[in-house]
Amino acid sequence: MMRYLVCAAFLAGACAETECNGEEPSGNRNAPRIEGFRLVGQPIEDDPWTLSFDVAFIDEDADLSQGEIFFFLNNNPSSSSQSMSTIFLQSGVPTSATSGRLGFALRFVENVADGAIVKLGVQLVDGANRRSNCASLDLEFDVSRVTTVASGES
């Protein structure tokens, strides 16, 4: 049986212009705010490139579930997003929530090299197209194959 061992070291980054490719927060009091962003783990044992994250949010006017979350890799323009309504549903958070913690999984390409460092930035956009602050993690991938040999015990 082939198994993988993955370590992802991370450091939460403060809001910086480049982390989300210069997508500035809206600055409106009704814009969503990211209060925390963290790596939760690896949900699929034999898939080291799928990682689970969660984001803590505040949204005063409760329209975040009508928006999207945008992902930025290595400070490049967003190449991916997910519907917030789906994430709210999967996380069991009411769509009318003004705060909470939402979970989601992301899959990185399988050719991520040992020792590769990927900066993952996230930004929330609510139903009125107001942008949150940006939060980021520096993920260091240490992907090693570990072979398990079956013992002859019965």
C-alpha atoms as a printed R data frame, in Angstrom:
    type eleno elety resid chain resno       x       y       z
1   ATOM     1    CA   MET     A     1   0.000   0.000   0.000
2   ATOM     2    CA   MET     A     2   1.391   3.423  -0.923
3   ATOM     3    CA   ARG     A     3   0.765   6.250   1.507
4   ATOM     4    CA   TYR     A     4   1.893   9.836   1.598
5   ATOM     5    CA   LEU     A     5   3.128  11.887   4.467
6   ATOM     6    CA   VAL     A     6   2.434  15.599   4.174
7   ATOM     7    CA   CYS     A     7   3.449  18.458   6.383
8   ATOM     8    CA   ALA     A     8   2.088  21.911   5.726
9   ATOM     9    CA   ALA     A     9   3.648  24.618   7.806
10  ATOM    10    CA   PHE     A    10   1.783  27.893   7.783
11  ATOM    11    CA   LEU     A    11   2.040  31.410   9.010
12  ATOM    12    CA   ALA     A    12  -1.014  33.618   9.007
13  ATOM    13    CA   GLY     A    13  -0.342  36.816   7.123
14  ATOM    14    CA   ALA     A    14  -1.770  40.207   7.828
15  ATOM    15    CA   CYS     A    15  -3.726  42.077   5.213
16  ATOM    16    CA   ALA     A    16  -1.315  43.219   2.558
17  ATOM    17    CA   GLU     A    17  -2.016  44.653  -0.857
18  ATOM    18    CA   THR     A    18  -0.076  41.965  -2.715
19  ATOM    19    CA   GLU     A    19  -1.541  38.913  -0.960
20  ATOM    20    CA   CYS     A    20  -4.741  39.152  -2.959
21  ATOM    21    CA   ASN     A    21  -3.177  40.674  -6.054
22  ATOM    22    CA   GLY     A    22  -3.984  44.196  -4.908
23  ATOM    23    CA   GLU     A    23  -7.729  43.589  -4.437
24  ATOM    24    CA   GLU     A    24  -8.331  46.180  -1.729
25  ATOM    25    CA   PRO     A    25 -10.985  45.759   0.978
26  ATOM    26    CA   SER     A    26 -14.106  47.811   0.310
27  ATOM    27    CA   GLY     A    27 -13.724  49.813   3.517
28  ATOM    28    CA   ASN     A    28 -17.490  49.885   3.999
29  ATOM    29    CA   ARG     A    29 -18.779  48.933   7.478
30  ATOM    30    CA   ASN     A    30 -21.069  46.362   5.826
31  ATOM    31    CA   ALA     A    31 -18.168  44.678   4.013
32  ATOM    32    CA   PRO     A    32 -17.338  41.241   5.390
33  ATOM    33    CA   ARG     A    33 -14.251  40.840   7.588
34  ATOM    34    CA   ILE     A    34 -12.000  37.825   7.928
35  ATOM    35    CA   GLU     A    35 -11.248  37.303  11.604
36  ATOM    36    CA   GLY     A    36  -9.178  34.141  11.148
37  ATOM    37    CA   PHE     A    37  -7.957  31.754   8.467
38  ATOM    38    CA   ARG     A    38  -6.323  28.430   9.240
39  ATOM    39    CA   LEU     A    39  -5.297  25.077   7.902
40  ATOM    40    CA   VAL     A    40  -7.426  22.375   9.504
41  ATOM    41    CA   GLY     A    41  -5.877  19.234   8.036
42  ATOM    42    CA   GLN     A    42  -5.742  16.668   5.292
43  ATOM    43    CA   PRO     A    43  -9.206  15.129   4.823
44  ATOM    44    CA   ILE     A    44  -8.255  12.327   2.413
45  ATOM    45    CA   GLU     A    45  -5.575  10.016   3.761
46  ATOM    46    CA   ASP     A    46  -4.008   9.046   0.433
47  ATOM    47    CA   ASP     A    47  -4.287  12.490  -1.169
48  ATOM    48    CA   PRO     A    48  -1.657  14.880   0.175
49  ATOM    49    CA   TRP     A    49  -2.697  17.651  -2.207
50  ATOM    50    CA   THR     A    50  -6.204  18.111  -0.785
51  ATOM    51    CA   LEU     A    51  -6.219  20.255   2.330
52  ATOM    52    CA   SER     A    52  -9.031  21.515   4.577
53  ATOM    53    CA   PHE     A    53  -9.215  25.108   5.746
54  ATOM    54    CA   ASP     A    54 -11.603  27.269   7.672
55  ATOM    55    CA   VAL     A    55 -12.243  30.974   7.808
56  ATOM    56    CA   ALA     A    56 -13.872  32.934  10.643
57  ATOM    57    CA   PHE     A    57 -15.932  35.876   9.427
58  ATOM    58    CA   ILE     A    58 -18.063  38.824  10.492
59  ATOM    59    CA   ASP     A    59 -20.650  40.293   8.110
60  ATOM    60    CA   GLU     A    60 -22.857  42.957   9.671
61  ATOM    61    CA   ASP     A    61 -25.602  42.887   7.019
62  ATOM    62    CA   ALA     A    62 -25.729  39.082   6.623
63  ATOM    63    CA   ASP     A    63 -25.348  38.906   2.839
64  ATOM    64    CA   LEU     A    64 -22.076  36.985   2.690
65  ATOM    65    CA   SER     A    65 -23.873  33.746   1.789
66  ATOM    66    CA   GLN     A    66 -24.881  35.425  -1.500
67  ATOM    67    CA   GLY     A    67 -21.266  36.082  -2.489
68  ATOM    68    CA   GLU     A    68 -18.066  34.202  -3.252
69  ATOM    69    CA   ILE     A    69 -14.692  33.390  -1.769
70  ATOM    70    CA   PHE     A    70 -11.715  34.075  -4.025
71  ATOM    71    CA   PHE     A    71  -8.402  32.221  -3.817
72  ATOM    72    CA   PHE     A    72  -5.056  33.740  -4.756
73  ATOM    73    CA   LEU     A    73  -1.939  31.597  -5.212
74  ATOM    74    CA   ASN     A    74   1.444  33.245  -4.813
75  ATOM    75    CA   ASN     A    75  -0.136  36.723  -5.100
76  ATOM    76    CA   ASN     A    76  -1.383  36.066  -8.646
77  ATOM    77    CA   PRO     A    77  -4.822  37.084  -9.929
78  ATOM    78    CA   SER     A    78  -7.607  34.878  -8.663
79  ATOM    79    CA   SER     A    79  -7.815  31.697 -10.642
80  ATOM    80    CA   SER     A    80 -10.468  30.077  -8.520
81  ATOM    81    CA   SER     A    81 -13.505  30.884  -6.439
82  ATOM    82    CA   GLN     A    82 -16.306  29.061  -4.661
83  ATOM    83    CA   SER     A    83 -19.884  30.041  -4.015
84  ATOM    84    CA   MET     A    84 -20.406  31.100  -0.406
85  ATOM    85    CA   SER     A    85 -23.911  29.588  -0.387
86  ATOM    86    CA   THR     A    86 -22.360  26.154  -0.936
87  ATOM    87    CA   ILE     A    87 -19.770  26.713   1.788
88  ATOM    88    CA   PHE     A    88 -22.435  27.935   4.241
89  ATOM    89    CA   LEU     A    89 -24.528  24.838   3.515
90  ATOM    90    CA   GLN     A    90 -21.581  22.421   3.849
91  ATOM    91    CA   SER     A    91 -20.501  24.108   7.088
92  ATOM    92    CA   GLY     A    92 -23.980  24.020   8.644
93  ATOM    93    CA   VAL     A    93 -23.981  27.807   9.107
94  ATOM    94    CA   PRO     A    94 -27.313  29.605   8.531
95  ATOM    95    CA   THR     A    95 -27.275  31.798   5.415
96  ATOM    96    CA   SER     A    96 -28.464  34.712   7.585
97  ATOM    97    CA   ALA     A    97 -25.468  34.466   9.938
98  ATOM    98    CA   THR     A    98 -23.563  37.663  10.736
99  ATOM    99    CA   SER     A    99 -20.567  35.723  12.047
100 ATOM   100    CA   GLY     A   100 -19.270  32.194  12.111
101 ATOM   101    CA   ARG     A   101 -16.627  29.752  10.955
102 ATOM   102    CA   LEU     A   102 -16.839  28.186   7.494
103 ATOM   103    CA   GLY     A   103 -14.934  25.111   6.300
104 ATOM   104    CA   PHE     A   104 -13.845  24.154   2.790
105 ATOM   105    CA   ALA     A   105 -11.342  21.929   1.023
106 ATOM   106    CA   LEU     A   106  -8.923  22.881  -1.735
107 ATOM   107    CA   ARG     A   107  -6.932  20.588  -4.008
108 ATOM   108    CA   PHE     A   108  -3.489  21.618  -5.191
109 ATOM   109    CA   VAL     A   109  -1.909  20.200  -8.346
110 ATOM   110    CA   GLU     A   110  -0.160  16.872  -7.899
111 ATOM   111    CA   ASN     A   111   3.169  18.132  -9.138
112 ATOM   112    CA   VAL     A   112   3.763  20.332  -6.101
113 ATOM   113    CA   ALA     A   113   7.404  19.594  -5.328
114 ATOM   114    CA   ASP     A   114   8.897  18.659  -1.978
115 ATOM   115    CA   GLY     A   115   9.788  21.862  -0.162
116 ATOM   116    CA   ALA     A   116   7.541  24.030  -2.337
117 ATOM   117    CA   ILE     A   117   6.094  27.044  -0.560
118 ATOM   118    CA   VAL     A   118   2.713  28.273  -1.744
119 ATOM   119    CA   LYS     A   119   1.137  31.492  -0.471
120 ATOM   120    CA   LEU     A   120  -2.610  30.985  -0.347
121 ATOM   121    CA   GLY     A   121  -4.623  34.192  -0.017
122 ATOM   122    CA   VAL     A   122  -8.380  34.352   0.482
123 ATOM   123    CA   GLN     A   123 -10.839  37.206   0.171
124 ATOM   124    CA   LEU     A   124 -14.596  37.184   0.785
125 ATOM   125    CA   VAL     A   125 -16.992  39.098  -1.450
126 ATOM   126    CA   ASP     A   126 -20.578  39.526  -0.257
127 ATOM   127    CA   GLY     A   127 -23.834  39.754  -2.179
128 ATOM   128    CA   ALA     A   128 -23.382  43.517  -2.706
129 ATOM   129    CA   ASN     A   129 -19.890  42.932  -4.172
130 ATOM   130    CA   ARG     A   130 -18.118  44.373  -1.103
131 ATOM   131    CA   ARG     A   131 -14.647  42.895  -0.514
132 ATOM   132    CA   SER     A   132 -13.233  41.781   2.817
133 ATOM   133    CA   ASN     A   133  -9.697  42.142   4.030
134 ATOM   134    CA   CYS     A   134  -7.266  39.562   2.679
135 ATOM   135    CA   ALA     A   135  -5.887  36.738   4.795
136 ATOM   136    CA   SER     A   136  -3.127  34.395   3.768
137 ATOM   137    CA   LEU     A   137  -1.181  31.319   4.757
138 ATOM   138    CA   ASP     A   138   2.283  30.272   3.665
139 ATOM   139    CA   LEU     A   139   2.043  26.524   3.046
140 ATOM   140    CA   GLU     A   140   5.223  24.486   2.830
141 ATOM   141    CA   PHE     A   141   4.675  21.115   1.210
142 ATOM   142    CA   ASP     A   142   6.769  18.183   2.355
143 ATOM   143    CA   VAL     A   143   5.366  15.319   0.309
144 ATOM   144    CA   SER     A   144   7.005  11.953   0.962
145 ATOM   145    CA   ARG     A   145   5.943   8.534  -0.171
146 ATOM   146    CA   VAL     A   146   5.818   6.004   2.624
147 ATOM   147    CA   THR     A   147   5.500   2.347   1.659
148 ATOM   148    CA   THR     A   148   3.700   0.080   4.093
149 ATOM   149    CA   VAL     A   149   4.667  -3.567   3.800
150 ATOM   150    CA   ALA     A   150   2.092  -6.079   4.996
151 ATOM   151    CA   SER     A   151   3.430  -8.297   7.756
152 ATOM   152    CA   GLY     A   152   3.042 -12.046   7.475
153 ATOM   153    CA   GLU     A   153   0.835 -12.209  10.580
154 ATOM   154    CA   SER     A   154  -2.575 -13.798  10.284
